[in-house]
Amino acid sequence: MKKKNKATYLLFLMPFVYLLTAWLVIWLINANGVYPSGSDTMYHVYRGDYVYNSIKSGNLFPLYDLMWYNGVELLRYWSPLPAYVMALCQFIAGGSQFGAYLVFVGGVCFFGACVWPFIGRGFNSPFLGAFIGLLWFFMPNNLYAVFIEGNLARSLSMIFLPVFIYAVYKYLENQRLRYVLLMVFTFVLIALCHLGYAGMIAIAVILYGIVYMFQGGKKKAVLDVIISMIIGFMLLGIWMVASLRGGITSLDNSENMANFFQSIWTSINPVGRLTGKSESFYYGFSAVFVIISGILFGYKKSRTGFITGLIILLLTTDTAYIVLKHLPGSQYLWMLRFISIALCIILMSFIMWDRLKKPFVVVLCVLLVADTIPSLSLITGEQNNVSADERMSAVQNKTLITKAQSVTRQRLALMDESILGATGSWLVSDYGNPVASTFGAGREAANTSKNIVNLNKAFAQGDFLYVFDRCLELGDDSVLVKMSLLEHYNNSLDDVEKAANAVGYKRVEKNEQYVLYHIDTLDSWGVVSSYRAIAIGTGADIISMQFPAVETADSDNLTDYTYEDLCGYKEVFLNGFTYDDREMAEDLVLRLSRAGVKVIIYADGIPQDKATHSQSFLGVTCSAITFHNGYPDMDTRIGTIYPDMFPQGHTTWNTVYLDGLDTVWGTFYDNGFSLDFYGTVKNDNIIMTGLNLTYFYSLTDDQAIGQLLSNMTGISSNELPDRKIVPLNVEYGKNRITITSDNDNVDTTLAYHDIFGKSSGITSRNNLLYVNKGTTVIKLKYPYLWQGAAVSIAGVVLLVVWMIVKRKSQKKQTTDV
C-alpha cells in the first residue's frame, strides 16, 4: 500500500520536474545562437504559419498555398497534425514563428516525458518509468531528429509512440479490449503526425510480433495487433486516400533509401561522438549493452523486445541494404529512421524487466545518461545570445535573397540545390518581403516535381539555356544562382551569363557567393509558347535539355497522340516511348514523315515485342551489343568521330546496333564486322540511331557526339522556343482562383492540380495550368472526398463490429471457465 502511494505521488510530482526541464531546454535553445536548427525545421514552421494565418482568415482547412512550387497542396501529402500543432504554438507565442518553434520543442520535451511514469506504473516500475521519461527527449537519436534533421513531425510522434508500444505490450500480455482502443487511437495520432513513420512503426511491431510468437506467444493476439493498425489506417481514409494519390507515392525513393544505412560501428561507437561526430544517426553503445544484458539475463516476457531491438540494429547496416534493396517496396525501408522505434521498444522492455537487481538497474541508467552527453551540444549551441531574427536577416542579405525579393514581381527561382535546406525557401517566401517561389521544401508535395528535378539536372550538366528558358516557362522573373555549384560541376559563370542574356535575363547583382538575374516583366503574367519539336518517351527530358526548342510530351505513349496533335511540329523525337498497338504507332510515324515531319527514333528505347521479346519497329531490328571503356571509332556522314571514353561508373555500356536500315549514315567495326547504328528507314524523314548516344552526350558533353546529334535533327542546341510574355490577372479567394486572360492557350505558370474543378475549361501541359481567353473561375475541391470518407466509415464500422465480437468471445470464455 505504501509503495502504491509513492507511485501515486510520483505521478503528480514528475510533471513539475518535466515542466522545469522543458523550460530549461527552451531557455538554452533561445540563447544558443543557432536555433532554429535542422534541415527541414523551417518547412514545419512555414506550414504552421500557413495554417495559423489561414485560420485567422476563416479558412480552417486551406487546400492551396500559392507561395511554393508554383502553387502547392501543403496539407495533402504530409500529415496535417504537426502543422496545426505548430499553428497552436504560434498562437501561444503571440504570432511569433520563432516563439512557436520554442514552444513546440518545449512541448515535445514535456508531453513526451509525461507518458512514461504512467507506463512505468503499468509495469509496476514507476520510478524507472519516471527516469525514462526524463531521458526520452534527450536520447541522441531523438535529438538528432529535432535539431539536425529538423523532422518536427516525427518528433511530435515521439509523444504517442511510447503509449502505442505500451498498449501493444499490455495487449499481448492480457488481451484486454481497452488496449485495443488505445492502440487504434495512438496509432491514428502517429499517422496524423507522419504517415510514413506510422508505416515504419507498423513494420517494427510486426517484427516484434514474429519474435513474440517464436518465444511461444499467442498468434491470435499478434493478429489482433495487426488488425488494430490496419483499422487505424482505415480511420484516416478521408485524408489518407487523397494523400496516396500522386505526391510522395509517385516519386522513386530508391536512391534516398541507400542514405539510410550505415556501418554498425558508426551506430554504436561512443568514442566517435566524443570527438565531435554527434551529428549522425546513433543507436547507442548503452542501448546495445542493455540489449545484450536483457537477452542473456532477462526472461521471456522482456527478452522479446531486446531481440527485436537487436534485429533492427542489424537491419540498419550497409550489409542489410544489399539484401533489403531487392524486396518489394524496399524504397521505403529507411532503416536508420527505425532507430528511435527500436529504442522505445528496448526501454519498454527495460521497464518490464522487473526481476533485475537495483544496483544493475542503476548501472544501466548511468550508461544511458552518459550516452546522451555528446548530443547535448545540439541544445546548448554556442550560447552567444544572437537572436534568430538577426541571424536569419544576415543569411538573407548574404545570399542576395533580400535583393531578389525587392526586384521580383511574380516568382523567384533559387538555384542552390537546397543547400540551405528548408531555411532558404522560408527566407524567400515567409520572411522579410516574401515572394512566391518555384522551389520550396517537402518536394514530394509538389506537382511540378519533375520540372524541378529537370532544372537541377540541367544546371548540373551545364545546360543553362534550358535552365533559364524553363524558368521563364515556370513564371520566374528572377533567378538566383549559387556560384560555388558552378565550380563544383566544372561550369563557368560566362556560360551562365550568355544563356541568361539569350533568354532575356540580365544580371542585377553579384557577391562572392551568389549572382542574381532578372527579366523585366509585368506584375502578373503568363506565357504563350510555340515549340519547333516535341519529344515523346522516358528519354524526352534528356533531349529537351540538349535542345531547349524541343517540348517534352506529357505521355510516353505514342498512341495517345493523333496525327493532328503532332503534324504541326517540324520534328518528333521518340526516345523510350511505348504504344498500345504497334501497327497503329508505325502508321502514325509514316503519315507524319510523308507530311514532311522529321521523326527521329532512338532505337535503345524501342519497346520490346510482347510475343517475340525482340526490339523492332518499321522493319528495323535492334541487336544487343556491349562496349567496355569506350565506343569504337564511328564512320558517319559528317566524317569519322572519335568519342570520349565512357565516364566513371559507366565503363560497361549495353546498347544496340541496327539491322534493316534503308540508307546507312553511320557505321562502326566490331570484331572485324561493319555494323550499322545510324540511318533512315522507309524515307529520309524517318531517322533511327542506336548506341544510346543521347545518354552518353548528357554524361560527357562530348562535342563530336553533340554535332552528330544536331546533324540528325537539324536543330541547334542554341535554339529556343518562341515565347511571349502576356498579361494575366490572377485573384485568389477562399478555395477558388479567378484568372482573366486576353489570349488563348496561355501557360499561367501555376502548377496544375487535380483539385481544380473540371468544369472550368482548363488544360494541363508539362504539369502547368493552361487557360484560354476570358475569365476562368477555378473552384478548389477536397480531393477524393467520397472515396476517403467511405474508407473511414468502413474503418469505424469494422472497429465497432470487431469490438462487439471480441467482447462476446471474451464473455463466453469467462462463462465457460
N, C-alpha and C positions, 0 to 999 in steps of 0.2 A: 504493500500500500504506500509506504514511504517513497519507494523508487518511482511509483506511478505519479505521485505528487510532484516529485522533482522533474519528471519528464513534462508534466503539465506546465510547471513554472518556466521550464526551458522554452516551451512553445511561445510563451508570452515575452520572454526576455530577449531571445535571439533576434526578432525583427528590429529591436532597437540597436543591437550590435550591427546588424546588416545595414541599417539605415545610416549609422555613423560611418561604416566602411564605404558605402556608396557616396556619401558626402565627401569623404577624404579623396576618393577616386576622382570625383568631379573637380575638386579643388586643385589636385595635382595636374589634371589634364588642362584645366583652364590656364595654368601658369607654365605649361611645359614648352610653349613656343613652337610646337609642331602640329597641334591639332587644327582642324580635323584631319587626321592622317588615314591612309588606306586608299588603295587604287580605285575602289568602287564607292567610297563613302559618299561623295558628293552626288552620285546618282540617286542614292536613297534620300539625301537631304533635298535634292531637287524635286523628287516625286512627292515628298512630304509638303514642300512649299506649294507645289501644283495643286494638291488636294486641299490644303489649307485655304488657298485663295479661291478655289472653286466653291468650296462650302460657304465661304463668306459671300460669294455672289449668288448663292442659292442653288447651286448645282451639286447635288450630293454624290453623284457618281458620274464624273465627267468622262466622256467617251474619247475625246480627241484633244491633243495638245499640238499647237502649230509651231512650237519653237524648235523642236529637234526633228531631224531626219525628214525634213520636208512635210511634216505632219505625222504624228505617231499616236498609237493607242497605248498609253502608258500603264493602264490598269488591266490590260487584257492578257498579255503574255507572261507577266511577272506577278506573283501573288499580291493581292491588294492590301492585306492586313498591315504589313510594315509601313506602307505609305500613309494609312490612316493613323497608325500609332505615332508616326513621325509628325503628322499634322497636329495631333493632340499635344505632343511635346512642344510644338511651335506655339500652340495656343497658351500652354502653361508658361512658356518663356516670353510671352508678350509679343509674339510675332517675329522674334529673332531666330534666324536659321542656325546660327552658331549656338545660341542658347538651347535650341531644340535638340541639337546633337548631344550637348552635355546632359540634358535631361534624359534623353534616350539611353545613353551609355550608363548613367546612374541607375535608371530604371531596370535595365537588363541585369546589372550587378545586384540590385536589391531583390527583385522578384525572383531571379534565378536562384538566389540563395534561400529565399523563404520556403521553397517547397521541400528542401532536404530534411529539416527537422521532423516534418510530418512523415516523410519516407522512413527516417530512422526510427520513429516511434512505431511505424507499422511493422518493422522488423525487430522490435524490442532492443534497438540500439540508438536511443535518442541523442546521446552525447556525440557519438560518432557521426550521426546524421547532421547534427548542428555544425560539427567541424567541417564536414564535406561541403555543406552549404557555404561556409566562409571561404572555402578553397575553390569552389566550382568556377567562378568567373575568372580566377587567376590561373587556371590551368593553361599551360603555354599554348596549346593549340587553340583554345578559346580566345586568348588574347591575340593570337595571330589572325584569327578570323575578323576580329573587331578592328585592329589597328594596322594590319598590313594588307590583308585582302580588302578590308572595308566592306565585308559582306554583312551588312547590318540585318538583312532579312534572316540569314542563317543564325546570326547571333540572337535574334529575337526568339527563334525556335528553341534556343537552349533553355528557355524558361519552361517550356512544355515537354521537352524531351525526357527529363528525369521522371516526370509524372507518368508519361506514357510507358516507359520501360518498367517503372514500378508496378503499373497496372498489369502489364504482361506477366511479370514475375508472380504477382499475387494470384492472378487467374490460373496460371499453370499450377500453382500450389494448392488452391482450394476450389476452383471453378465457381466462385460466387458471381452472380449476374451483375452486381453493381460494378465490378471491374470491367465487364464488357462495355457498359455505358461510359466508363472513364476512359477506356481505350479508344472508343469511337470519338468521343468529344475531344480528347487531346490530340488525336491524330488529325482530325479536321483542322484544329488550330495550327498544327505544324504545317499542314499542306497549304493553309492560308498564308503562312509565313514564306514558305519556299517549297513549291511543288516538287522540284527535282530532289530536294533534300528529303522530303517525305518518302520519295521512291527509294532513296538510299537507305533510309531507316527501315523501310519495309524489307529490303534485301537483307539487312543485318539481322532483323528479327527472325526472318525465315531461316537464316543460317543458325541463329541461336536455337530455333525450334528443332532443327535437324540434329544438332548436338544434344539437345534435351532428350530427343527420342532415343538416340544411341545410348544415353545414360539411363534408359529404362523409363522415360517419361511417357505420358499418355498422348497417343497420336491424335485422338479426338480433340483434346484441349488445344493442341497446336493448330489444328484445322480451324477451331473457333477463333483463335487469334488472327489467323489469316483472313477469315471471313470478316472480322471486325475492321481490319484495314481496308478491305475491298468496299465495305459499306461506307467507311469514312470517305473514300474517294468518290463514291456514288453521290453522297450527300452534297458534294461540291459541284455536281454536274452542271448547275446553272452558270457557273463561272468556268469550270474546267473544260467543258466541251468546246467552248469558243477558244480557250487558250491553247488547245491542242490542234487547232486548225490553222496551219501556217506558223509564222513566227519561229520560235526556237526549234520546233519539231521538223522544220523544213531545212535546217542547216546541217551540214556534215561536221560533227564534232570529233571525228576520229583523230585529227591532229591534236586537238585540245586534250584528248584522253591521255596521250603519251606524256603530257606535262604533269600528270597527277600520279606518278610513280617515282620512287627514289630508292637508293640503296638502304638496306635495313640499318646500316651503321649510321647514316645520316639521321634516321628516325629516332635512334636511341642513344646517340653519343652525347653525353653531358659536357665533355671536355670542349668540343667544338663550340658549344654555346657560351662557355666561359671566355672564349677568345673572340667573342663578338659576332657569332653566327646564329643569333637568336631569331633572325627574321626568316624562318623557314618552317615548314610543317614539322612538328615534333611529337612523336608518340610518347617518349619519355622513358628514361632509364628506370625511374622509380615505378612507373606503371608495369614495365616488364618484370621488375623484381616482385611486385605484388602478384602478377600473373603466375610466375614460376612458383612462388610460395603457395599460392592458392591451389595450383594443380598438384603439387607434391604433398601438401599437408591439409588441404581443405577436404570437405566431404561432398557427396554427390550433388546436393542442392545448390551449393555455391560454386562448385567446380565447373559447372556448365558455362557460366559467364566468363570465367577465366580462360577456358579453352576457346570460346568464341572470340575473345579479345586477341588471343594468340593467332588464330586463323586470319583474322582481319589484318593484323600486323604483317603476316606473311604475304597477304594478297596486295599489300601496298608496294611490294618490292619490284625492281626492274625485271626480275626473272618472271614474276607473276604476269607482268604486262605481255610478255612473249606468248603466253597461253591465253590470257583473257581477251586479247585483241581479236581473236578468231571467233569469239562467241557472238551469237545474235544479240543485237542491241548493245554491244560492248562499248560503243562510243559514249555511253552514259555512265560507264563504270569508272568514275574519277575517284580512285580508291583512297587517295590521301584525304579526301573530304570525309571519309568514313572514320577518321581517327577520333573525333570527338564523340561519335556514336559508340565506338568501342570503349573509350574511356568511361563513358556513362555506364555502360554495362559492367565494366570492371569495378567501378566504385560502388555500384549497386550490389555486386557480389561480395565486395569487401564488407559492406554494412551487414549483409545477410550472414556472413561468416561469424556466427555468434559463439563458436567454440574456441575462437582464437584468444590466446592469453593476452592480458592487458599490456605487459611490457613489449610484446611483439607488435601489438596494435600501435603503441607509441612510436616504435622504431619506424614502422611503415608510414605513419603520419609525418614524421620528421623528414623522411626521404621525399615524400610528396611535396612538402613545403619547400624543401631545398631545390627541387627541380623547377619551381616557379620563379626563383630569384633572378636568373638571367633575363627573363621576359619582362620583369617589372620596369625595365628601362623604356618599354613601349608606352607605359603610362607616365613616367616621370619626365621623359623627353630631355630637353635642355634646361628647363626651369629658368628661362630668361624673361618671362612675363611679356614677351612680344605678342600683341593681340592678333587674333586670327584675321581681323579686318585689315590690319597693317600688312600682314604677310600676303594675303590674297591680293590686295591692291598693288603690292610690289611685283608679284608674279604677273599680274595683268599688264602692268606697264612694260616689264622686261620682255614679255612675249609679243608686244605690239597689239595685244587684243584691245586695249583701250583705244588706240588709234583706229583699229579696224572697225570698232563699234561706231566711232564718230563719222566714218565715211560710208558705212554700209546702209543701203536703202532697203534692200529686200532680204538678202540672206548671205551668210558668210561660210566659206569652206576653210576649215583649219587643217591644213595638210601637214600633220606632225606624227602620223601613225599612233595617235593617242598616247604620246609619250608622257603626258601629264595625267593619264588616267581620266577618270570622270571629272576631275577638277577642271580640266581645260574646257570641256563642254559646259560645265556650270558657270565658269567665268564668262563665257561667250553669251549665254542665254539666260542667266539668272543673277547677274551681279553687275554693278555699275550702271551702264546704259545698255540693257540686254537687247540682243538682236537674234533673229532666227538663224538656225544653223543646218547645214546639210548633214553634219555629223552630230553625234550625241553620245550617250552611254547606254549600255544594255542593247547592243545592236540586234540581238535576237528578236526584239520587238519592232524592228524597222522593216517596212515593206520595200524599202529601197536598199536592202542589204546587198543585193547583187551589184547594184550601181556603185555602192561604196567600196566593196571588195575590188571591183574593177578599177576604180580610181586609184586605190592604194597600190594595186599590182602594176598599173601603168606608170605610176610615179616611180616605183622601184626600178622598172625596166627602162626608164628614161623616155617614155612615150608622152612627152609633155604637151604636144599638140592635142592629143586625145584628152589629157587631163583638163586643160583649160576649156576645150570645146564642150566636154561633158559637164564641167562646172557651169557653163553658160546654160546648157540644157536643164540643169538642176536649179537654175534661178539664182546662182551665186554671182552677185556683182562685185564681191570681194573674195580674194583668195590669199590666205596667209600661209607661207611656206617655211618650214623648219629647215634651215640651211645645212645643219650637220648631217641630215639624211642624204643630201646630195653627195657629200664626200663618202658617206657610208656605202652608197650604191655606185660609186665611181662616175657620177654625173656632174655636169658643170652648171654654174649659175648662168652662164652665157646662153646655154641651150634653153634653160627655163625662160630667160628674158625674151629670146626670139619667139618661142612658142606663145608666150603671153601676149606679146605685141601682135603676132599674126592673128590671134583671135579677137584682139581689141582691148586687152587689159594693159594698163600702164602701171609702172612702179610708183607707189606713193611714198613709201618709207622703208628704210632698211637699217638694222642694227647688227650687232655681232652674231645674233642667233636667228633672227627671222627677217623675212622680206615680205612686204605687203603689196599686192596688186589689186587694182580696182578698175572697173569699166563704168563709164558714165551711163546711167540708165534712168528710167522713170522710177517713181517711188513704189509703184506696184506694176508688175509687168509679166507677160508670158512670152512664149517663143513660137513662131511659125517656122517649121523646118522642112527642108527638101533634101533627101539623100540621093546620091548618084547610084548607090548599090545597096544590096541587102545580103546579110549572111545568115544562114539557117543551120542550126545544129549546136552540139555541145562545144564545138570549137569556134563558134561565131565571135565570141568575145575577143579571142586572140587576134582574129582578122581585123576587127574594128580598132583594136589598139594599134595595130601596124598601119592600118589605113583608115583614119578617122572619118573619111567620107562614106564609109560603109555602115549602114544601120544594122543593129543586132535584132534579129527577129525574136518575138516573144515565144514562139513554139518551135521545138526541134523537129516537129513532124511536117515533112514536105507536103503531104496530102491534106494538111489543114488549110492550105492556101489554094486559091483558084488562079487561073490564068490571068484574070482581071486584077488580082491582088499584086501580081509580080511583073506584069508586062510593062509597067511604067518605069522600071529600073533599067539602067544600061547593063549592069552585071548582077548576077545572082551567084553567091558562093554557097556551096554545100560542104559542110565540114562537121562530121559526127551527126548527120541527120538520120531521121527514121522515116518510115512510111507505113501506111496501113495496107496498101496494095502496090506491089512493085510495078505492075503494068501501068497503073494509073500515074505513078510517080514518073516513070520513064516517058509516058505520053506528054505529061506536063513539061518536062525538060525539053523534049523535041519541039513542042509547039512554041515555047519561048525562044529557042535557038533559031527557028525558022522565021520568027518575027524580028530577028536582029538583036535579041538579048543574049549577051555572052554568059554562059553557065560554066563556072569553074568548080570542079569536083575534086576534093581532096580524098584520095582513094582509101587512105588509112581508116577513114570514118564511114565507109560504105557499109550498110547493115549486112549482117550475115543472113543468107537464105535459111529459112526455118527448116526446110527439108534436107538440103544438102550440106548446110553449115559452111558453104563457100561464100566468099565476098565477090559478087559480080553485079554489074549494072551496065545496061545498054550494050551488052555483049562483051564487055571488058572484064577480065578475071584478075583478081588480086592474088598474088603469090607471096607467101611469107618469106622474109629474109632477115637475118640478124647481122649487124655490124658490131665490131668491137673497136673502141677508142676513137674511130672517126670514119667518115664516108670515104669511099674511093673517089678519084677524080671523076668529074662529070662532063661529058661532051654534050653541049646544048646549042641551041640556035643562036645564043648570044656569045658563044665561044666556050672554051674549056674553063671549068670552075674548079678551084682547089679549096674546098671548105675548111673551116677551122676544125680543130679536134672537138670531140664531144666534151661537154662540161663535166666537172666533178659530180659524181653521183649518177651519171647517165652514160657510163662508158660502154654498157651493153645496150644496143639500140635495136629494138624489134620493130620492124616496119614491113612494107610491101613494095614489090615492083609490079608491072602491069603486062598482061598478055591480051592482045586483041585491039590495040590502037590502030586507027586508020592512017594517021600521019604521026610519025615519031619525031619529037623535038628535043628529046633528052635521053641519053643512054649512059651506062657505066659498065665496067668489066668486073666480073666476079668469077674466080677460078677459071679464067680463060674464056668465059662466055659473055657476050654482049647482051645486056638486059635493058629493057625499056622502063622508064619511070615517068615520062612526060610527053604528052602529045594530044591529039584530038580524036574524037570518035563521032561518026555519023556526018558531022560537018564541022567547019572551022570555028563555030561558035560554042561547041561543047569541048572543053579542055579538061583533061584529067592529069593529076600528078600524084605520085607516091612519095615514099621516103620520109613522110611526116615532116616536111620542110618548114611549115609554118611554126610548129612547136620548137624545132631547132632554132629558128630565127628568133623566137621570143626569148630563148635562153641565152643566145650568144650575140645577137645583133650583128651577125656576120654580114658584111656589106655585099659580098658577092651573091649570097643567097637572097638578100633583100632585093638586089637588082633582078634576079631571076623571077622572084615572086611578082615584082612590078611588071616585068615583061609578060607574065601570064595574064595579068589583069588589065593592063593599060591604065591603072590608077597609080598616082604618085602618093607616096607616104606623106607629102606636104599638102595634099588636097583636103579641104574641109567641106562639111555640109553647108548648104545655103541656109543661113539662119537670119531671121528678122525679129527684133525685139518689138513687141506690140503692147499697147496699154491694156491693163486688166484691172478691174475693180473687184476686190475680194472683201467680203464682210463676214465676220464670224459672230454667230448668235449661240444661244443655248441649244446645243445638239443640232445645229444647222449651219451650212455655208452657202452664201449667195455670191455668185460670180457673174459679172457683166463684162461681155466681150464685144468688140467691134469687128471681130474676124472669125472665120470658121477654122476648125481643126487646130486650135490653139493648145499648146502644151502649157498648162497652168503652172508648171514646176512644182506642183503639190503631189505627194505620193498618193497613189490610188489605194483605196481600202474597200474591203467587202462590206463595210458598214455603211457605205454610201448607197442611198436609195437607187434602185434600178430604173425608176420611172423618170429620172432627171435627164435622160438623153445624153449621158456621159460615156466616154470610152477610155480604155487604158492602153498605153503603149510604153514599153520599157519601164513598167512599174509606175508610170506617171499618169496623172489625170488630164484628159483632153476634153475641151468643151467647144461648142460652136457659137456662132454669132447670136447675141441676145442675152437675156438674163436666165441663168441656170440656178435653181434652188435645190440644194442637196440636203436632204434630211438624213441625219445620222441615226441609225437604229442599233439597238443592242444585238450583237451577233448570236445567231443560233439559239435564240431565247427559248423557243418551244422544245427544241431537242434537248437543251440543257436542263430545262425545267422537268421534262419527262424523266431524265436520269435521276435528278434529285428526288422527285416524288417516288420513283421506284426504290431509291435508297431508303427513304422514310418507311415505305410500306414493308420492305424487306426487313428492316430493323425491328419494326413492331411485331411482325409475324414471327420472326426468329426468336425474339424475347419471349413471346407468349408460348411458343412451342418448347423452348428450353425451360421455362418456369414450370410448365406442366410436367415435363420429363423429370425435373428435379423433385417435384412434389410426389410423383409416382414412385421414384426411387426411395424417398423418405418413408412413404407409406409401406412399401414392400419390406423395408428394413424393420 
